[in-house]
């Protein structure tokens, strides 16, 4: 069941490439048909990832601590049907919210003793947040005295598709931001400001995404969005954020409009830039021994058409010889004909644009006819259980962040330690690192915020424009943003391979020619 859920979530991730309303509507319809499926759970075994080969901590799917609003709590009767409440983390009680759940996390004043109550307001990133649930709040550590005069709170938000199938794939980023905020609040906060992180679930609906974004800006007064896991719905709110000058710092990697919007600040490559990165990373890993490439893309999702064009346009520039192309259906049970065609053309590398489950079925079909090409993909198309599939041994996975399992790097070790303490059970994976680096970039942007000043979106923007090549301890590509202009496409990343059931990487960052920082 877990792989089935992840595969459908990956379909929606691929749908981030949709540039048309029709394709987004089709994906929303797909979500509606599967939203009631049981939540997927991580099958990872407990334990710490090794330096070069990781086994993520297990996730039971049950949060370590959860607070659910009771109907009518806090004054004024029960919310209307279908209108969950919000627990704001400040003790004021719930208020009705029209639309999907809104969760406020990482409450608590700065200055608490370290090692306070872990924040775990929502299911582990290996499992989808329950559809239709009321709001939850992640309790932070109890107040202490490290900051004698804590400043006004820093209110940040996240609007994404965090329930149902999509939540299984993108919600890990939210868990990481919650852990980051809880750790800050267990100490001195962010420059002696407590951090409040509000999560809103759009349910895969573009209209809800826009309504919830407005709600968080106009009523909750968030000054920035930190990691929006909304591969299909985020574009609905782009114009509004640009109008209001409220930044989005980081996302799951599928926002195709990122480089057209001055209020969207990618912390890693997104959209076509990720496709370019995948192609270049594959070339680094397979050339010169393997250079004949087969491109296999789905026919249902616009992202696949974009990937097909990207690979066709840039394969030769990377040193590849494109010898075979095929369009497939994500629902077809067998890919033997594609494997035979690619083998007949002499392809020894496969570049697929498929969901994770279809990818595994493709490689299984090829193995049955004794065809064993190297498959190359990006982290948004994979799941951590790839290491248990013998047909994927030797696969090349291109990561847009420093790989999550390289704990010899102090920045990765810090990420792992924080999740262990404040998000117990959340696996270390690509999704959670996307959230983690988004939170770190936001933190760096406010390093000069005075303790007594009420923070504003303008303060966040000024800090982002001043990052000047910051790479967050080597976890991301150098970050540079220009006031008033969209981010310039930059594509740097890391090559990960699967060998004998383990993820491996040399930890060396590379950049795509023409898309350097």
C-alpha positions in Angstrom: 0.0 0.0 0.0 2.8 2.4 0.8 4.3 2.2 -2.7 0.9 2.6 -4.3 0.3 5.7 -2.3 3.7 7.1 -3.1 3.4 6.4 -6.7 0.1 8.3 -7.0 1.7 11.2 -5.0 4.5 11.2 -7.5 2.0 11.5 -10.3 0.8 14.7 -8.7 4.4 15.8 -8.3 5.0 15.3 -12.0 1.8 17.3 -12.5 3.7 20.3 -11.2 4.8 20.7 -14.8 1.3 21.4 -15.9 1.0 24.8 -17.4 -2.7 24.6 -18.3 -5.8 24.8 -16.3 -7.1 21.6 -17.9 -4.2 19.6 -16.7 -4.5 21.0 -13.1 -8.2 20.1 -13.2 -7.4 16.6 -14.3 -5.0 16.2 -11.4 -7.5 17.6 -8.9 -10.0 15.0 -10.1 -7.4 12.3 -9.7 -6.8 13.5 -6.1 -10.6 13.4 -5.4 -10.8 9.8 -6.4 -8.1 8.6 -4.1 -8.2 11.0 -1.1 -10.0 8.4 1.1 -7.2 5.8 0.6 -5.5 4.7 3.9 -2.6 6.9 4.9 0.7 5.4 3.8 3.3 4.6 6.4 7.0 4.5 6.3 8.5 1.0 6.3 11.9 2.3 7.2 13.6 0.6 10.1 14.5 2.6 13.2 18.0 3.8 13.6 20.4 6.5 12.4 21.5 6.7 8.8 25.1 5.7 8.2 27.5 8.2 6.7 27.4 6.8 3.2 24.4 4.5 3.3 21.3 5.4 5.1 18.4 3.5 6.7 16.0 6.3 7.8 14.4 6.1 11.2 11.1 4.3 11.2 7.8 6.2 11.3 4.9 4.7 12.9 2.5 7.2 11.3 1.3 8.2 14.8 2.4 11.6 16.0 4.3 11.8 19.2 2.1 14.6 20.4 -1.2 15.8 18.9 -3.7 18.3 20.0 -7.1 18.3 18.2 -9.6 21.1 18.7 -12.8 20.0 20.2 -16.0 21.3 18.7 -17.0 24.6 20.3 -13.8 24.9 22.3 -12.7 28.3 23.1 -15.9 30.1 22.7 -18.8 30.4 20.4 -20.1 27.0 19.6 -19.1 24.4 17.0 -17.6 25.3 13.7 -19.8 24.8 10.7 -19.6 21.4 9.0 -16.5 21.2 6.8 -15.0 24.2 8.6 -12.1 23.0 10.8 -10.8 25.2 13.5 -7.4 26.7 14.1 -5.4 26.3 17.3 -3.2 29.3 17.2 -0.6 28.3 19.7 -1.1 31.4 21.8 -3.8 30.1 24.1 -6.6 32.1 22.6 -8.7 29.2 21.6 -9.9 28.1 18.2 -11.7 30.1 15.6 -13.6 28.7 12.6 -11.7 28.3 9.4 -13.4 27.9 6.0 -11.7 25.2 4.0 -9.2 22.5 4.9 -7.3 22.2 8.1 -5.0 24.9 9.3 -2.5 23.8 11.9 -0.4 26.1 14.0 2.9 24.6 15.2 6.0 25.2 17.2 4.3 27.2 19.9 6.1 28.3 23.0 8.2 31.3 24.0 11.9 31.5 23.5 14.1 30.8 26.4 12.9 27.3 27.2 15.4 24.8 28.4 16.8 22.6 25.7 15.3 19.2 25.3 11.7 20.3 25.8 8.7 18.6 24.5 9.2 17.5 20.9 7.0 19.1 18.3 5.0 16.6 16.3 1.8 18.1 15.3 1.1 15.9 12.3 1.9 12.5 10.9 5.4 11.5 10.0 6.5 12.4 6.5 6.4 8.8 5.5 2.6 8.9 5.8 -0.2 11.2 4.6 -1.8 13.6 7.0 -5.3 12.3 7.8 -7.9 13.7 5.4 -10.8 15.6 7.0 -9.1 15.9 10.4 -9.4 19.0 12.6 -6.4 21.2 13.2 -3.5 20.2 15.4 -0.9 22.2 17.2 2.7 21.3 17.9 3.6 22.2 21.5 7.0 23.7 21.9 9.1 23.6 25.0 8.0 25.3 28.2 8.9 29.0 28.6 12.2 29.8 30.3 14.4 32.7 31.0 17.1 32.8 28.3 15.5 36.0 26.7 14.5 38.4 29.5 12.3 40.4 27.1 11.2 38.2 24.2 10.3 40.2 21.1 7.1 40.0 19.0 6.4 36.6 17.5 7.5 35.8 14.0 4.5 34.4 12.2 5.2 32.2 9.1 3.0 29.8 7.2 2.8 27.0 4.7 0.0 26.3 2.3 0.2 23.0 0.5 -1.4 19.6 -0.2 -0.8 17.9 3.1 -3.7 15.5 3.3 -4.4 12.3 1.3 -2.1 10.9 -1.2 0.1 14.0 -1.9 0.8 14.5 1.8 2.7 11.2 1.8 5.2 12.7 -0.6 5.6 16.4 0.4 4.6 16.6 4.1 8.1 15.6 5.3 9.2 19.2 4.5 6.6 20.5 7.0 7.8 18.1 9.7 11.3 19.5 9.3 10.2 23.1 9.5 8.2 22.2 12.6 11.3 20.6 14.2 13.4 23.7 13.3 10.9 26.0 14.9 10.5 23.9 18.0 14.3 23.8 18.5 14.5 27.6 18.2 11.7 28.1 20.7 13.4 25.7 23.1 16.3 28.1 23.2 16.2 31.8 22.5 13.8 31.8 19.6 15.0 33.5 16.4 16.8 36.6 17.6 14.7 36.4 20.8 11.4 36.2 18.8 9.2 33.2 19.3 8.4 31.5 16.0 4.9 30.4 15.1 4.5 28.2 12.0 1.0 27.7 10.6 0.3 24.9 8.3 -2.8 25.0 6.0 -3.9 22.1 3.8 -5.5 23.0 0.5 -6.6 19.4 -0.3 -5.2 19.7 -3.8 -7.7 22.5 -4.7 -6.3 25.6 -6.4 -9.2 27.8 -5.1 -8.6 26.6 -1.6 -4.9 27.3 -1.9 -5.7 30.9 -2.9 -8.2 31.3 -0.1 -6.0 29.9 2.5 -3.0 32.0 1.4 -5.2 35.1 1.7 -6.3 33.9 5.2 -2.8 33.5 6.4 -1.6 36.8 5.1 -4.6 39.0 5.9 -5.9 37.4 9.2 -3.1 35.4 10.6 -0.6 38.1 9.6 2.2 35.7 8.4 5.2 37.6 7.0 6.5 34.8 4.8 5.7 31.2 3.6 8.4 28.8 4.5 8.3 25.6 2.4 5.1 25.3 0.4 4.5 21.7 -0.6 2.0 22.5 -3.3 3.2 21.0 -6.6 -0.2 21.5 -8.4 -1.9 24.3 -6.6 0.8 26.9 -5.7 0.5 28.9 -8.9 -3.0 29.9 -8.0 -1.5 32.2 -5.3 1.5 33.5 -7.1 0.0 36.7 -8.3 -1.5 37.4 -4.9 1.9 37.0 -3.2 3.5 39.3 -5.7 0.9 41.9 -5.2 1.2 41.7 -1.4 5.0 41.4 -1.5 5.0 38.4 0.8 7.8 35.9 0.0 7.7 32.2 -0.3 11.0 30.7 0.8 11.5 27.2 -0.6 9.2 24.5 -1.9 9.1 20.9 -2.9 10.9 21.4 -6.3 7.9 21.2 -8.6 6.9 24.8 -9.0 7.2 25.4 -12.7 6.6 29.1 -12.4 9.3 29.9 -9.8 11.6 31.7 -12.2 8.8 34.0 -13.3 7.8 35.3 -9.9 9.8 37.8 -7.9 8.3 36.7 -4.6 9.3 33.0 -4.9 12.8 32.2 -3.6 14.0 28.7 -4.7 16.5 27.2 -2.3 17.2 24.5 -4.8 16.5 24.1 -8.5 12.9 23.7 -9.5 10.9 22.7 -12.6 13.0 22.6 -15.8 16.1 23.4 -13.8 15.7 20.1 -12.0 15.3 18.3 -15.3 18.5 19.9 -16.6 20.2 18.9 -13.3 19.0 15.3 -13.7 20.4 15.0 -17.2 23.7 16.5 -16.2 24.0 14.4 -13.1 23.3 11.2 -15.1 26.0 12.1 -17.5 28.5 12.6 -14.7 27.7 9.1 -13.4 27.4 7.1 -16.6 29.8 8.7 -19.2 31.9 7.7 -21.0 31.1 4.0 -20.4 27.4 4.4 -21.2 26.2 7.2 -23.5 23.2 5.8 -25.5 20.0 7.1 -23.9 16.4 6.1 -24.0 13.8 8.6 -22.8 10.6 7.2 -21.5 7.9 9.7 -20.5 4.2 9.4 -19.4 1.5 10.7 -21.7 -1.0 11.9 -19.0 1.0 14.7 -17.4 2.3 17.9 -19.0 5.5 17.6 -16.9 6.3 14.5 -18.9 6.1 16.5 -22.2 8.4 19.1 -20.7 10.9 16.5 -19.6 10.8 14.9 -23.0 11.7 18.2 -24.7 14.3 19.1 -22.1 16.1 15.7 -22.5 15.8 15.9 -26.3 17.2 19.5 -26.4 20.1 19.0 -24.0 21.1 15.3 -24.2 23.8 15.9 -26.8 25.2 18.9 -25.0 25.8 16.6 -22.0 27.5 14.0 -24.2 24.6 11.6 -24.6 23.3 10.1 -27.8 19.5 10.0 -27.7 18.6 6.8 -29.6 15.1 5.9 -28.4 12.0 7.7 -27.2 8.7 6.2 -25.9 5.4 7.6 -24.5 3.7 5.3 -22.0 0.6 5.3 -19.8 1.1 5.4 -16.0 -1.6 2.8 -15.6 -0.2 0.2 -18.0 0.8 -3.0 -16.0 3.8 -4.0 -18.2 6.5 -2.2 -20.2 8.1 -5.1 -22.0 7.6 -3.6 -25.4 9.4 -0.4 -24.3 12.3 -2.4 -22.9 12.6 -4.4 -26.1 12.6 -1.2 -28.2 15.2 0.5 -26.0 17.4 -2.6 -26.0 17.1 -2.9 -29.8 18.2 0.7 -30.2 21.3 0.0 -28.1 20.3 2.3 -25.2 22.3 1.6 -22.0 20.9 4.5 -20.0 17.2 5.2 -19.4 15.9 8.6 -18.5 12.3 8.2 -17.3 9.7 10.8 -16.4 7.3 8.6 -14.4 6.0 8.2 -11.0 7.9 6.0 -8.6 5.7 2.9 -8.9 5.7 3.0 -12.7 9.4 3.5 -12.6 9.8 0.3 -10.6 7.5 -1.6 -13.0 9.5 -0.4 -16.0 12.7 -1.7 -14.5 11.0 -5.0 -13.5 9.8 -5.4 -17.1 13.3 -4.8 -18.5 14.9 -7.2 -16.0 12.5 -10.0 -17.2 13.9 -9.7 -20.8 17.5 -9.6 -19.4 17.8 -5.9 -20.2 19.6 -3.9 -17.5 20.2 -0.2 -18.4 21.2 2.4 -15.8 18.1 4.4 -14.8 18.6 8.1 -14.0 16.0 10.2 -12.1 15.6 13.0 -9.6 14.6 12.9 -6.0 11.1 14.1 -6.7 10.5 10.9 -8.7 11.8 8.5 -6.1 10.9 6.9 -2.8 13.2 5.7 -0.1 12.1 2.1 -0.6 14.0 2.0 -3.9 16.9 0.6 -1.9 14.9 -2.6 -1.4 14.3 -3.2 -5.1 17.0 -5.3 -6.7 16.1 -4.0 -10.1 17.1 -0.5 -9.1 20.6 -1.5 -7.9 22.9 0.9 -9.8 20.2 3.6 -10.2 21.4 7.2 -10.4 19.4 9.7 -8.4 20.2 13.4 -8.7 19.5 15.4 -5.5 18.9 19.2 -5.3 20.2 19.3 -1.7 23.2 17.7 0.0 22.0 14.1 0.4 20.1 13.5 3.6 22.3 10.5 4.7 25.7 12.2 4.6 25.9 12.7 8.4 29.7 13.3 8.2 28.8 16.8 7.1 28.0 18.9 10.2 25.0 20.5 8.6 23.4 17.2 7.8 24.3 15.9 11.3 22.5 18.9 12.8 19.4 18.3 10.6 19.3 14.6 11.7 19.8 15.5 15.4 17.0 18.1 15.3 14.5 15.7 13.7 15.4 12.9 16.2 14.6 15.3 19.1 11.7 17.3 17.8 10.1 15.1 15.1 10.7 11.6 16.4 9.8 9.0 13.9 10.1 11.3 10.9 12.4 9.7 8.3 15.5 11.4 6.9 14.7 11.9 3.2 14.7 14.3 0.3 11.3 15.8 1.2 12.3 16.7 4.8 15.6 18.2 3.6 13.7 20.5 1.3 11.8 21.8 4.3 14.9 22.0 6.5 16.9 24.1 4.1 13.9 26.4 3.5 13.8 27.1 7.2 17.5 27.6 7.5 17.5 30.1 4.6 14.6 32.0 6.3 16.6 32.0 9.6 19.7 33.4 7.9 17.6 36.1 6.3 16.6 37.4 9.7 20.0 37.2 11.4 20.1 41.0 11.9 16.5 41.4 13.1 16.5 43.5 16.4 15.0 41.7 19.4 12.5 44.5 20.0 11.3 45.0 16.4 8.1 43.5 15.1 9.2 41.6 12.0 7.7 42.3 8.6 7.8 40.8 5.1 10.1 43.7 4.2 12.6 42.5 6.7 12.5 39.0 5.2 13.0 40.3 1.7 15.9 42.5 2.7 17.5 39.5 4.4 17.0 37.3 1.4 18.5 39.9 -0.9 21.5 40.0 1.4 22.4 36.3 1.4 25.2 36.9 -1.0 26.1 33.3 -1.9 25.1 31.7 1.4 25.0 27.9 1.0 23.7 26.9 4.4 26.8 25.0 5.5 27.2 23.3 2.1 23.6 21.9 2.0 22.4 23.9 -1.0 23.7 25.8 -4.0 24.9 29.4 -3.3 21.9 31.6 -2.8 21.7 35.0 -4.6 18.6 37.0 -5.2 18.1 40.4 -6.8 15.5 43.0 -5.4 12.4 43.1 -7.5 13.4 40.4 -9.9 12.6 36.7 -10.2 15.3 34.3 -9.2 17.7 33.4 -11.9 17.6 29.7 -12.8 20.5 28.0 -11.1 21.0 24.2 -11.2 23.5 22.6 -8.8 23.2 19.3 -7.0 24.6 16.0 -5.9 24.8 12.5 -7.5 23.3 9.7 -5.4 23.6 6.1 -6.4 22.0 2.9 -5.1 24.5 0.1 -4.5 23.7 -3.2 -2.7 20.6 -1.8 -1.1 22.2 1.5 0.1 22.2 5.1 -0.9 25.7 6.4 -1.6 27.3 9.7 -2.7 30.7 11.3 -2.8 29.2 14.5 -1.5 30.6 16.6 -4.3 28.4 19.4 -5.6 28.3 20.0 -9.3 26.5 22.6 -11.4 24.9 22.5 -14.9 26.9 24.4 -17.5 25.1 27.6 -18.2 23.1 27.4 -14.9 25.9 28.0 -12.5 25.4 30.4 -9.5 
